[in-house]
């Protein structure tokens, strides 16, 4: 670079710095507590979710006694397997029920209704696949971070499963629980996609109702009833003797008879919370309010 070129570059740099300083001075330099809260809250929520994926299994095994620690990982993983099975079936049922609603209620042509169901299921499955790969990577990283805090120790050394095996089982359980929530999200979203072409206003409310029905059916009928499925998985998972307690007794203590009632009670609140968070994330609620307002304005115009 020649001397004149260097001077020109230095002059340009000083001009850019003066312009940047003027931009900074023109901004309000004061930062109040609300600004800090608005900045920190989303980051803290994401950090907590990350910590739950990585540290919950570690803390659960560390804080339990020997028998509970041996059962904790398999119990969490068995419950998660039951949840992912039920929510995957509910996802398919919700999409099919949305197709039947379009066919029966809105008198859509059968071929068009079938294509809508196929398209919604395919797009939803692609989103689940992307979410699963991301979740697997996050779970792996969170698990490694959790292990960096140190493996939990046990007082007894004669257990048939190692603490690392139980910890990995618990980690798998957390991963599957989050994926089960993802299937609930996609059940609502895919059902809404099928219904949206017929009714923009009622697509998402109908999707919530159909998802609740699908979850009730998936967890109440057939092989996915939670109490029996978790008990079967635990029976196959646990050793014959769990810290001096027979396996059958450990399974009965870990899977209470009231579990099915708790699952049924939790379906509606969980579905509603997922619906609210999903519609807020996708910006559905403002659109719904606008569509309702437009329908009301059109009705008043016709009446006038």
N, C-alpha and C positions, 0 to 999 in steps of 0.2 A: 504494500500500500504506500502510495506517495505521500509526501508531507501535506500537500493540499487536500488529498483524499482523507488523510487522518484528521485534519482540522475540520473538514466538513462533517465527518462522522461524529466527532466529538461535539460539534455544534448541534447536530440532530439529536444526539443523546441528551444534551442539556435541555433542549426544547421538550423532548418527551418527558423528562423528569419534572420540568416545571408544569407541564400540563397534568401529569399525574398528581403532583402536589396540590394543584388548584382543584382537581376533582375531589381529593380527600378533604380539603378544607371546606368545600361546598356541602359535604355531607354532615349530618348531625353526629357529632362525636360522642354524644352521651348514650350509654347503654344501661337500661334499667333492668330490674329483676324480671320483668315479663319477657324482655328480649332473651335473657339468659335461659329462662324456662322454655321458651319456644324453640331455642336452639338445642338445649340439652335433652328435653323430654323424648323426642323420637329416637335419639341416639341411645338413651338409657333403656328404652323399651327394647330396642334391638339387642343391646348388650345383655339384658336380662334373659331374653329368649335364647340367645347363644349360650349363656351360662346354664340355662335349664337343660339344654341338649347335652352339654358336656359334664356338668357337675351333679345333676340330680342322681344318676346311678352311683357316682362316687360317694356322695353324702349318705344315700340310702343304705349302702352296704357298710360304710364306716360307723354310722350311728346305731345300727342294729346289733343285737347279740348274735351268737354263732348260728343258732337255728334260723332266726329271722333273716340274717344275711344270706344264708344258703337259699332260702325260699324267695327272697326279694327279687333277684334277677330273673329266675324262671317265671315267677308270678307276673312281673311287669311285662316280660316278653310274651307270655301266654295271653294275657289280657290284650296286649297290642295286636297279636295275631288274630284274636277273636274280633277286635274292633276293625281291623283292616278288612277282614273277610266280610263282616256285616256291612261296612260302609261301601265296599266295592259293589256288593250286590244291590245295596240301596241306590247307588249311582246309576246302575243299569235300569233298575225299576223306575226311578224318577224320570229318566229319559223316555222309557216306554210309556209311562203314564201320561207324560206330556204329549206324546204322539197320539195316544188314544183320546186325550182331551181335544186336540185339534181335529181329529177325525169325527168324533161323536158330537161335541158341543158346537164347534165352528163349521161343521159340514165340509171339511177340506177333502179334496179328492184323495183316495187311498194311496195312489202312487206318489203324489206330492207329499203327503204326510210321511210316508215311508222314507222318501229322500231326505226330508227335514230331520228325521230321527237319525238316519245314517250320517248325515253331515255333522250334526251336533255332537254325536258320539265320537266321530273321528277327530274333530277339532278339540274336543274335551280331552280325549286320550293323548293327543299331542301335547297339550298343556300339562297334563299330569306327568308325561315322560320328561319334559323339560324340568318341571318342579322336582321330580324324583332325583334326577342327576345332580341338581343344585343342592338338594337336601342331603344327599349322600356325602357330598364333599364337605358341607358345613358340619355334618355329624362327625365325620372323620377328624376334621380339624378341632372341633370342640372336644371330642374324646381325647385327642392327644394333649390338648391344653389341660383337660381335667386330670389326665395321668401325670402331668408334670407337677401337680400338687402332691403327688405321692399316693401309692396304692394303699387302700385300707388294710389294716392288720386284724388278724383274728387270734383269739386266745387259744382256740383248739387247732391242732395241726393234723388231725386224723380225718378230716372231712373228705368225702369222695370227689368233690369238685373243688378246683382251685379258685381263689378269689378273682383271678384274672378271667376265668371262664364265666363266673357269675357277673362280673363287671361288664364283660362284652355282651352277655345276654341282656342285662339291663339297658345297655347302650342301644342295642337293637330294638328293645321295647320302646324307648323314647323316640327313636327314628320312626317306627311304625305308627306310634300314636299321632305324631305330627302329620304323617302321610294320610292317616285315617281322616283327620280334620280336612286335609286337602281334598279328599274324595267327597266329603260333605259339601265343601265349597263348589266343587265341579258338578255335583248333582244339581244344585240350585242353578248354577250358571248355564249348564247344558239344557235343563228344562226350560229356563227362561229364553234361551236361544230358539228352541222349537216353538214356543208360544208367542214370541215377539212379533213374528210376521202377521199374526192374527189380532193381537191386542197389545199395543205398547203399554197401556195403562195397567192391565191386570197380569202381564206376563210374569213379573217378579213376585207379586203376591201369590199367584197360582203356583209358581215354582217353589215357594216356601211351603205351601200346604202339601204339594205332591212329595216333596222331600221328606216331610214329617211322616206322611203315610208310608213312604218307602222304607224309612228307618224302622217304623213300628213293625212292618211286615218282616223285614230282614232279621230283626232281633227277637221276634216272637215265634216264628214258624220255621220248621225245617232244622237243619243241622247247625245253624248259627246262633241258637239260643245261648246267651253268654255263660250262664252257670254251668251247663253241661259241657260246653266246648272248652272253657278254661280248665275245668276239672279233668277232662280227658288229656289236654295238653300237659298239665302239670303232672299227671300220673305217669306219662311217658317220659317226662323231662327229669323229674327228681329221682335220686337214688332210693333204694328200698328203705334205708334208714337215714333220716335227716337229723343228725346231731343227737342220736338216741331216741328220736321220735319216729314211730312207724310212718311210712309214706302216706297211707290212707288217712291217718289222723292229721298229718300236716296239711294234706289237701283239704280236708273238711274245715280245718281252722282258717286256711287262707281264702277259701271260697265260701262265704256265708250264703245261706239259703235266701237271704233278702237281696242278693245281688241283682236278680232279674227285675225286682221292683225298683231298685235304684236306677237301673239302666232305662227303664220305661219312663221314670219320672224325669230323668235328665235329658231325654230326647228333645222335647219342645224347647226348653231354655237354650240348649246348645245350638239347635237349628236356628233359633231366632237371633242369637248373638252372632253366629256365623253370617246370617243373612244381612244383619245391620252392617257388620264390618265389610262384607263383600260389596254391598250396594254403595256404601260410602266410598270405598276404594275405587270402584269403577265409575263413580259419579252418576249413579242411577237415580238417586232420590231427587236431585234438582230437575232431572228430566221428567220424572213422574209428576212432580209438582207443576211443571210447565204444561204437561199434557192434560192434567186434571183441570188447570185453569183455562186452557184452550177449549176443552170440552164444555166447561161451564159457560164460557163466553159465546160459544156457538149455539148453545141451548137458549141463552138469553136473546141472542140475535134472531133466532127462529121464532121465539115467542113474541118479540116485538113486531 
